[in-house]
Amino acid sequence: MKLVRIYTGDDGESHLDITEQDRFDYVERDGTRTAVENVTGAQFALRPDGGFRDFHNAPRRQYVCYLTASVEIGLGDGSTHIMAPGDVLLAEDQTGRGHSSRVVKSGMCIIVRIEP
């Protein structure tokens, strides 16, 4: 399981910062939980086979938790990254060109909206 932060760099392109779960900042419950983060809502989203979205921005700061879906995230430099079941995307690229997404394996995600 990994946390992938996608953000807009000074060049106006989206970039990734990847953190494996053993590098999380565990601060609560004897070092087994991260700090609580305020959120405003959550929704389940079905990602159907063959789904593709060309370059787009995150509509807000949000987590996308991949439950059973696998999605390939595309960046402006041509590189891609696969989000697999159990992975979490922290979408923060609200400006710039954004990123593309292509469903590799259909399934469910949960989108958790983060308070500004």
C-alpha positions, 0 to 999 in steps of 0.5 A: 500500500502506498500514498501517492500525492499528485501536485502541480509543480512550478512548471505547470505540470503534475508531479508525483510524490510516493510514500510507502506505508512504512514511511507514514507519520504514525503519531497516535495509538502507540504509533499505529495511526496517523493524525486525524484529518478533517474531511467534508464527505465521501462517495463511492465511484465505479471505474468501468473497464475502458474508462479514460479521462484525458488531462484534467485537474483535481476538482478539489483536494481529495483522497481517492482510495482504490478498493478494487479498481486499478487506474493508470495515472498519466503525466505531462512528461509521458510517464505513467503510474499504476494505482492498484487496490489498496493504494491511495491518491492524494489529488492536489493538482488543481491548477496547471495541465493536470493528469490523465487517468485510464482504467486498467481493471474495473472496480470501486474507489472511494473519494474522500473530500478534504476540507480546505 
